[in-house]
Amino acid sequence: MKHTTLATFYLIFILLLAACGTETQTTPEATAPAATATAETEVEEMAEEEMTDEVMESNTIVDVAVDDGRFTTLVTAVTAADLAETLSGEGPFTVFAPTDDAFAALPEGMLETLLADPEGALTDVLLYHVVPGAVPAEAVVGLDSATTAGGEDIAIAVVDGVVTLNDSAKVIITDVEADNGIIHVIDAVITPPSMASEALPTIAEVAAEAGNFNILLAALEAAGLAETFAGEGEFTVFAPTDDAFAALPEGTVEALLADPEGQLTDILLYHVAAGAVPAEAVVAVDSVTTLLGQDVTVTVDDGRVFLNDTVEVVAVDIMAANGIIHVIDGVLIPTEEEAAMDDKPATIVEAAVVDGRFTTLVAAVEAAGLAETLSGEGPFTVFAPTDDAFAALPEGTIDTLLADPEGQLTDILLYHVVEGAVLAETVVTLDLATTLLGQDVTITVDEEGNVFLNDTVQVIITDIETGNGIIHVIDGVLIPAN
């Protein structure tokens, strides 16, 4: 009986232990779903945070352009054309991005014109700078052209290791990466071929708007060439400024305008080459063949470009709808016309008569019997007083001199003549010059480069060349010591 009771108690104890073990094992199973749910929530929150960080770190083509600071005009244009969202989209795109300086180099008023037509011309220009797909520099250099988002092709060339678009815009920075593509920076705005003639003024219009080509425009009009340079075709014009024409010998422009179908036309055609030849192509050649059929030589000296050795190119690549203008500081003269313009007056006396400012001097020379001498072989250098110079003498002096032609008048006239042809560049190196009277004239040059004879009479015009010598014009009459 006692053993049966103990066995029963032991069995109950074992069952209780088993029951406790079962409860301990089932507790994790009951709480497992709640733990799993918590873990999944934490993973989802972390993923959302990562996605938020990715959005915050977005670096699209538009973002890069805004952050860079050199593309404010481009960003303004993209925004005005409502293309910002597109270029911030998935892409990928390749953008040839003009800098602010590139936009600033456009012809005056062109940017304003584009911004005034955001859905038309502006959009066309901007899309012409975008190529679908991400095209790195190493791929660009292997292409001859690329089709843009606007459907028109850009011509691509590599010259001396530099990538050039449409022979005008240079790629200056490559492979600026963005989340949705690549940016290549360019130094000029490129214009779709289809709208080039609409967006740019003609050569004639550019010259008119500039305001410093009035004589050139008048010459083109007189020669019947104005319509040509306002029409179709491509030309390169080396355009002399008004100052360049003004530097020609006195009366030259008037003489040319009086012969519009002859010398004037020849000279104008000598400033024009067929095709649009940018500056980078000009400096690569030794000469350019003009529409006249004669060549203009091209030389480069310390980065400065000269035509025919003397005329400097002072501004380049002014784009027009029908070509390019390069501004020059002198007038180019073809060979035959140069020879004709170099036909000098035969003598000093003839030059004085033709000029019209030396009527008193001519009368005095004739009265003193020196006209034949100064029309002889020479050569002579004459310091020639103008009519105003003689008029400044004390009242009655001229009459007194003319009354003594073989005495004082002859002495004074010979005191204005030096033997030999002495150019101004030589005169300024001298302290004095011995005249045909046998007396010296002193020569001084002040700090401003003005040349004076005998300290008071100024040389105002130099190097009028004639067949038998040179004339330097002076503003007073020289009086010998005696």
Phi, psi and omega per residue, in radians:
M1 nan -0.823 3.121
K2 -1.085 -0.671 -3.124
H3 -1.204 -0.646 3.129
T4 -1.140 -0.673 -3.136
T5 -1.168 -0.748 3.128
L6 -1.110 -0.722 3.140
A7 -1.121 -0.697 3.141
T8 -1.147 -0.739 3.141
F9 -1.108 -0.702 -3.122
Y10 -1.146 -0.724 3.141
L11 -1.097 -0.719 3.140
I12 -1.144 -0.665 -3.129
F13 -1.121 -0.732 3.124
I14 -1.101 -0.736 -3.127
L15 -1.130 -0.661 3.115
L16 -1.136 -0.723 3.092
L17 -1.074 -0.735 3.141
A18 -1.103 -0.701 -3.135
A19 -1.139 -0.721 3.114
C20 -1.128 -0.693 3.116
G21 -1.107 -0.663 -3.137
T22 -1.128 -0.727 3.135
E23 -1.149 -0.661 -3.120
T24 -1.155 -0.641 -3.126
Q25 -1.325 -0.562 -3.055
T26 -1.405 -0.301 -3.108
T27 -1.081 -0.833 3.094
P28 -1.054 -0.659 -3.124
E29 -1.095 -0.614 -3.105
A30 -1.265 -0.575 -3.074
T31 -1.637 -0.148 -3.085
A32 -1.004 -0.808 3.134
P33 -1.010 -0.696 -3.124
A34 -1.149 -0.714 3.137
A35 -1.144 -0.708 3.130
T36 -1.086 -0.760 -3.136
A37 -1.069 -0.715 -3.141
T38 -1.116 -0.751 -3.140
A39 -1.098 -0.754 -3.139
E40 -1.094 -0.682 3.131
T41 -1.095 -0.747 -3.138
E42 -1.114 -0.701 3.120
V43 -1.111 -0.772 -3.140
E44 -1.094 -0.705 3.140
E45 -1.150 -0.696 3.098
M46 -1.115 -0.700 3.135
A47 -1.119 -0.745 3.129
E48 -1.092 -0.694 3.131
E49 -1.112 -0.713 3.131
E50 -1.122 -0.743 3.122
M51 -1.091 -0.712 3.118
T52 -1.073 -0.749 3.125
D53 -1.085 -0.685 -3.137
E54 -1.117 -0.735 3.137
V55 -1.119 -0.737 -3.112
M56 -1.156 -0.500 -3.108
E57 -1.651 0.297 3.132
S58 -0.985 2.380 -3.072
N59 -2.403 1.164 -3.111
T60 -1.335 3.024 3.098
I61 -0.974 -0.742 3.135
V62 -1.138 -0.727 3.112
D63 -1.039 -0.781 -3.122
V64 -1.083 -0.776 -3.120
A65 -1.111 -0.705 3.132
V66 -1.150 -0.798 -3.080
D67 -1.198 -0.533 -3.043
D68 -1.129 -0.772 3.110
G69 1.645 -0.195 3.132
R70 -1.725 0.071 -3.036
F71 -2.200 0.604 -3.082
T72 -1.102 -0.676 3.134
T73 -1.191 -0.733 3.114
L74 -1.064 -0.789 3.139
V75 -1.095 -0.727 3.092
T76 -1.047 -0.761 -3.116
A77 -1.166 -0.756 3.126
V78 -1.069 -0.707 3.111
T79 -1.161 -0.769 -3.133
A80 -1.093 -0.621 -3.122
A81 -1.485 0.040 3.121
D82 1.067 0.672 3.132
L83 -1.885 0.004 -3.098
A84 -1.070 -0.752 -3.127
E85 -1.133 -0.699 3.132
T86 -1.066 -0.842 -3.086
L87 -1.366 -0.045 2.997
S88 -1.772 -0.005 -3.104
G89 -1.367 -2.949 -3.013
E90 -1.099 -0.727 3.127
G91 1.220 -2.493 0.051
P92 -1.429 2.803 3.110
F93 -2.288 2.719 2.926
T94 -2.047 2.138 -3.095
V95 -1.999 2.167 2.971
F96 -1.562 1.803 -2.901
A97 -1.732 1.985 3.065
P98 -1.286 2.442 3.098
T99 -1.324 3.019 3.048
D100 -1.055 -0.662 3.111
D101 -1.105 -0.620 3.121
A102 -1.118 -0.763 3.097
F103 -1.158 -0.651 -3.131
A104 -1.137 -0.418 -3.119
A105 -1.436 -0.080 3.102
L106 -1.116 2.687 3.069
P107 -0.937 2.529 -3.091
E108 -0.937 2.256 3.094
G109 1.585 -0.246 -3.072
M110 -1.191 -0.728 3.140
L111 -1.089 -0.753 3.123
E112 -1.082 -0.662 3.121
T113 -1.121 -0.734 3.137
L114 -1.151 -0.784 -3.122
L115 -1.141 -0.409 3.107
A116 -1.354 -0.170 3.141
D117 -2.273 1.136 -2.987
P118 -1.118 -0.583 -3.096
E119 -1.547 -0.119 -3.128
G120 -1.945 -1.748 -3.038
A121 -1.029 -0.727 -3.105
L122 -1.095 -0.812 3.119
T123 -1.066 -0.741 3.135
D124 -1.044 -0.771 -3.133
V125 -1.143 -0.780 -3.107
L126 -1.133 -0.775 3.135
L127 -1.135 -0.401 3.116
Y128 -1.299 -0.164 3.086
H129 -1.756 0.058 -3.060
V130 -2.061 2.274 3.066
V131 -2.037 2.250 3.108
P132 -1.074 2.461 3.141
G133 1.621 2.825 3.109
A134 -1.671 1.892 -3.073
V135 -1.966 1.767 -3.137
P136 -1.232 2.901 -3.076
A137 -1.015 -0.670 -3.100
E138 -1.113 -0.427 3.077
A139 -1.513 -0.618 -3.133
V140 -1.022 -0.787 -3.062
V141 -1.145 -0.247 3.111
G142 -1.619 0.035 -3.081
L143 -1.831 2.640 2.981
D144 -1.634 -0.430 -3.138
S145 -2.790 2.894 3.074
A146 -2.484 2.380 3.129
T147 -1.491 2.213 -3.057
T148 -1.535 3.023 3.112
A149 -1.139 -0.325 3.091
G150 -1.504 -0.077 3.089
G151 1.630 -0.098 3.132
E152 -1.842 2.639 -3.056
D153 -1.528 2.570 2.944
I154 -1.798 2.296 3.049
A155 -1.413 2.380 -3.109
I156 -2.133 2.281 3.089
A157 -2.442 2.648 3.077
V158 -2.027 2.015 -3.129
V159 -2.112 2.056 -3.119
D160 0.930 0.674 3.087
G161 1.440 -0.020 -3.137
V162 -1.825 2.271 3.128
V163 -1.449 2.228 -3.111
T164 -2.136 2.402 3.111
L165 -1.860 2.250 3.119
N166 0.932 0.555 3.094
D167 1.076 0.264 -3.059
S168 -2.381 -0.752 -3.075
A169 -1.684 2.241 3.134
K170 -1.712 2.433 3.028
V171 -1.424 2.053 -3.029
I172 -1.873 -0.353 3.052
I173 -2.480 2.405 -3.073
T174 -2.143 2.804 2.950
D175 0.971 0.802 2.969
V176 -1.426 1.929 -2.978
E177 -1.489 2.509 3.030
A178 -2.320 2.935 -3.121
D179 -1.077 -0.527 -3.046
N180 -2.074 0.473 3.054
G181 2.679 -2.738 -3.042
I182 -2.340 2.492 3.043
I183 -1.977 2.308 2.923
H184 -2.004 2.214 -3.070
V185 -1.509 2.363 3.140
I186 -2.184 2.757 -3.021
D187 -1.726 0.172 3.123
A188 -2.702 2.720 3.070
V189 -1.493 2.294 3.105
I190 -1.782 2.500 -3.039
T191 -2.010 2.334 3.117
P192 -1.005 2.412 3.136
P193 -0.962 -0.599 -3.068
S194 -1.163 -0.415 -3.077
M195 -2.035 0.073 -3.077
A196 -0.991 -0.795 -3.087
S197 -1.223 -0.432 -3.128
E198 -1.458 -0.594 -3.036
A199 -1.419 -0.476 -3.049
L200 -1.910 2.578 3.031
P201 -1.310 2.848 3.101
T202 -1.327 2.981 3.111
I203 -0.995 -0.772 -3.132
A204 -1.104 -0.698 3.140
E205 -1.193 -0.702 3.103
V206 -1.057 -0.793 -3.134
A207 -1.092 -0.702 -3.137
A208 -1.165 -0.717 -3.117
E209 -1.217 -0.549 -3.097
A210 -1.119 -0.676 3.065
G211 1.545 -0.134 -3.138
N212 -2.041 0.429 3.092
F213 -2.220 0.575 -3.057
N214 -1.115 -0.698 -3.138
I215 -1.208 -0.702 3.091
L216 -1.044 -0.773 3.138
L217 -1.129 -0.715 3.105
A218 -1.102 -0.674 3.128
A219 -1.170 -0.741 3.101
L220 -1.080 -0.713 3.115
E221 -1.111 -0.801 -3.113
A222 -1.113 -0.617 -3.103
A223 -1.502 0.002 3.128
G224 1.286 0.416 -3.103
L225 -1.856 -0.070 -3.086
A226 -1.046 -0.724 -3.116
E227 -1.143 -0.620 3.125
T228 -1.045 -0.801 -3.067
F229 -1.492 0.065 3.012
A230 -1.864 -0.024 -3.058
G231 -1.861 -2.756 -3.087
E232 -1.351 3.112 -3.118
G233 1.775 2.939 3.073
E234 -2.157 2.228 -3.116
F235 -2.308 2.700 2.923
T236 -2.018 2.098 -3.082
V237 -1.948 2.144 2.960
F238 -1.559 1.766 -2.887
A239 -1.720 1.978 3.061
P240 -1.291 2.427 3.092
T241 -1.337 3.003 3.057
D242 -1.032 -0.663 3.124
D243 -1.118 -0.610 3.116
A244 -1.112 -0.761 3.104
F245 -1.164 -0.663 -3.116
A246 -1.136 -0.407 -3.129
A247 -1.393 -0.141 3.076
L248 -1.167 2.725 3.094
P249 -0.921 2.523 -3.092
E250 -0.925 2.300 3.107
G251 1.582 -0.166 -3.093
T252 -1.136 -0.827 -3.111
V253 -1.063 -0.771 3.133
E254 -1.079 -0.697 3.126
A255 -1.135 -0.699 3.128
L256 -1.157 -0.771 -3.136
L257 -1.130 -0.403 3.107
A258 -1.384 -0.172 3.140
D259 -2.270 1.099 -2.976
P260 -1.129 -0.546 -3.092
E261 -1.587 -0.052 -3.119
G262 -1.903 -1.877 -3.095
Q263 -1.003 -0.684 -3.080
L264 -1.079 -0.840 3.135
T265 -1.079 -0.747 3.134
D266 -1.053 -0.780 -3.116
I267 -1.137 -0.742 3.133
L268 -1.105 -0.783 3.133
L269 -1.142 -0.410 3.119
Y270 -1.298 -0.136 3.101
H271 -1.793 0.113 -3.022
V272 -2.225 2.340 3.033
A273 -2.043 2.628 3.120
A274 -1.289 2.488 3.124
G275 1.490 2.877 3.110
A276 -1.643 1.874 -3.063
V277 -1.914 1.813 -3.129
P278 -1.221 2.887 -3.071
A279 -1.010 -0.687 -3.101
E280 -1.118 -0.446 3.075
A281 -1.458 -0.589 3.136
V282 -1.082 -0.809 -3.066
V283 -1.236 -0.189 -3.122
A284 -1.570 -0.065 -3.098
V285 -2.061 2.842 3.112
D286 -1.584 -0.395 -3.132
S287 -2.740 2.786 3.105
V288 -2.207 2.266 3.114
T289 -1.471 2.198 -3.073
T290 -1.604 3.007 3.101
L291 -1.178 -0.267 3.058
L292 -1.332 -0.307 -3.110
G293 1.699 -0.146 3.088
Q294 -1.713 2.643 -3.121
D295 -1.561 2.570 2.948
V296 -1.872 2.218 3.137
T297 -1.374 2.617 -3.124
V298 -2.179 2.196 3.054
T299 -2.306 2.621 3.116
V300 -2.114 2.167 -3.113
D301 -2.268 1.955 -3.106
D302 0.931 0.705 3.104
G303 1.457 -0.112 3.114
R304 -1.678 2.409 -3.068
V305 -1.796 2.274 -3.134
F306 -2.155 2.487 3.039
L307 -1.868 2.324 -3.104
N308 0.915 0.543 3.030
D309 1.277 -0.285 -3.011
T310 -2.151 -0.460 -3.068
V311 -1.695 2.121 -3.058
E312 -1.643 2.448 3.019
V313 -1.449 2.059 -3.009
V314 -1.869 -0.252 3.063
A315 -2.660 2.486 -3.027
V316 -2.262 2.820 2.957
D317 0.962 0.804 2.975
I318 -1.463 1.898 -2.996
M319 -1.392 2.482 3.058
A320 -2.361 2.903 -3.120
A321 -1.085 -0.523 -3.082
N322 -2.060 0.497 3.043
G323 2.590 -2.699 -3.048
I324 -2.343 2.509 3.052
I325 -1.986 2.287 2.923
H326 -2.008 2.229 -3.065
V327 -1.523 2.375 3.139
I328 -2.194 2.753 -3.038
D329 -1.752 0.215 3.098
G330 -2.637 2.930 3.115
V331 -1.688 2.255 3.108
L332 -1.430 2.301 -3.110
I333 -2.014 2.123 3.089
P334 -1.095 2.835 -3.033
T335 -0.965 -0.909 -3.076
E336 -1.142 -0.755 -3.132
E337 -1.173 -0.598 3.117
E338 -1.118 -0.707 3.116
A339 -1.129 -0.706 -3.141
A340 -1.158 -0.692 -3.141
M341 -1.263 -0.397 3.120
D342 -1.434 -0.033 3.065
D343 -1.138 1.814 -3.058
K344 -1.486 2.736 2.962
P345 -0.974 2.475 -3.038
A346 -1.078 -0.649 -3.074
T347 -2.415 2.925 3.079
I348 -1.100 -0.707 -3.138
V349 -1.111 -0.771 3.132
E350 -1.065 -0.754 3.129
A351 -1.086 -0.713 3.130
A352 -1.141 -0.700 3.129
V353 -1.144 -0.807 -3.085
V354 -1.167 -0.630 -3.059
D355 -1.069 -0.770 3.093
G356 1.619 -0.144 -3.137
R357 -1.727 0.067 -3.015
F358 -2.225 0.642 -3.075
T359 -1.122 -0.662 3.128
T360 -1.197 -0.733 3.115
L361 -1.083 -0.771 3.141
V362 -1.096 -0.751 3.124
A363 -1.082 -0.692 -3.136
A364 -1.200 -0.729 3.127
V365 -1.081 -0.733 3.131
E366 -1.193 -0.696 -3.136
A367 -1.127 -0.608 -3.112
A368 -1.489 0.006 3.140
G369 1.230 0.472 -3.118
L370 -1.795 -0.041 -3.099
A371 -1.043 -0.740 -3.127
E372 -1.152 -0.703 3.122
T373 -1.065 -0.853 -3.096
L374 -1.355 -0.019 3.002
S375 -1.821 0.047 -3.119
G376 -1.406 -2.923 -3.004
E377 -1.104 -0.730 -3.141
G378 1.214 -2.486 0.022
P379 -1.446 2.795 3.125
F380 -2.259 2.739 2.927
T381 -2.075 2.123 -3.102
V382 -1.956 2.167 2.955
F383 -1.543 1.802 -2.902
A384 -1.748 1.995 3.058
P385 -1.265 2.425 3.091
T386 -1.332 3.004 3.053
D387 -1.033 -0.664 3.119
D388 -1.112 -0.602 3.122
A389 -1.135 -0.772 3.104
F390 -1.148 -0.685 -3.122
A391 -1.117 -0.385 -3.121
A392 -1.420 -0.124 3.085
L393 -1.172 2.734 3.099
P394 -0.955 2.549 -3.084
E395 -0.961 2.334 3.105
G396 1.577 -0.199 -3.084
T397 -1.109 -0.811 -3.109
I398 -1.059 -0.779 -3.136
D399 -1.065 -0.686 3.131
T400 -1.125 -0.761 3.141
L401 -1.126 -0.793 -3.122
L402 -1.127 -0.395 3.111
A403 -1.375 -0.181 -3.134
D404 -2.286 1.104 -2.981
P405 -1.109 -0.572 -3.092
E406 -1.594 -0.037 -3.130
G407 -1.886 -1.877 -3.074
Q408 -1.013 -0.698 -3.098
L409 -1.054 -0.824 3.132
T410 -1.093 -0.747 3.130
D411 -1.028 -0.812 -3.115
I412 -1.117 -0.754 -3.129
L413 -1.124 -0.776 3.137
L414 -1.148 -0.408 3.123
Y415 -1.303 -0.124 3.096
H416 -1.799 0.064 -3.047
V417 -2.114 2.318 3.090
V418 -2.057 2.420 3.133
E419 -1.213 2.452 -3.139
G420 1.573 2.864 3.121
A421 -1.674 1.829 -3.054
V422 -1.899 1.843 -3.141
L423 -1.232 2.799 -3.117
A424 -1.000 -0.655 -3.120
E425 -1.097 -0.414 3.063
T426 -1.526 -0.677 -3.122
V427 -0.948 -0.774 -3.051
V428 -1.217 -0.178 3.117
T429 -1.626 -0.091 -3.058
L430 -1.717 2.671 3.000
D431 -1.633 -0.432 3.110
L432 -2.805 2.843 3.088
A433 -2.355 2.347 -3.137
T434 -1.500 2.194 -3.077
T435 -1.566 3.012 3.097
L436 -1.174 -0.263 3.042
L437 -1.333 -0.274 -3.113
G438 1.670 -0.127 3.102
Q439 -1.728 2.657 -3.122
D440 -1.557 2.586 2.947
V441 -1.871 2.218 3.104
T442 -1.389 2.627 -3.099
I443 -2.257 2.235 3.080
T444 -2.332 2.625 3.108
V445 -2.183 2.134 -3.118
D446 -1.423 3.132 -3.065
E447 -1.086 -0.402 -3.124
E448 -1.630 0.073 3.103
G449 1.551 0.067 3.114
N450 -1.316 2.419 -3.103
V451 -1.807 2.293 -3.141
F452 -2.181 2.484 3.038
L453 -1.850 2.324 -3.107
N454 0.905 0.556 3.035
D455 1.250 -0.249 -3.009
T456 -2.160 -0.468 -3.073
V457 -1.701 2.130 -3.051
Q458 -1.657 2.433 3.000
V459 -1.423 2.076 -3.026
I460 -1.895 -0.369 3.066
I461 -2.466 2.426 -3.083
T462 -2.183 2.805 2.922
D463 1.016 0.792 2.940
I464 -1.435 1.867 -3.011
E465 -1.526 2.471 3.072
T466 -2.311 3.080 -3.125
G467 -1.159 -0.404 -3.115
N468 -2.196 0.438 3.078
G469 2.659 -2.788 -3.033
I470 -2.328 2.519 3.052
I471 -1.994 2.294 2.923
H472 -2.007 2.212 -3.061
V473 -1.499 2.376 3.139
I474 -2.194 2.775 -3.014
D475 -1.754 0.198 3.101
G476 -2.665 2.918 3.117
V477 -1.663 2.277 3.106
L478 -1.443 2.327 -3.122
I479 -1.996 2.137 3.105
P480 -1.051 2.817 -3.050
A481 -1.067 -0.586 -3.081
N482 -1.638 nan nan
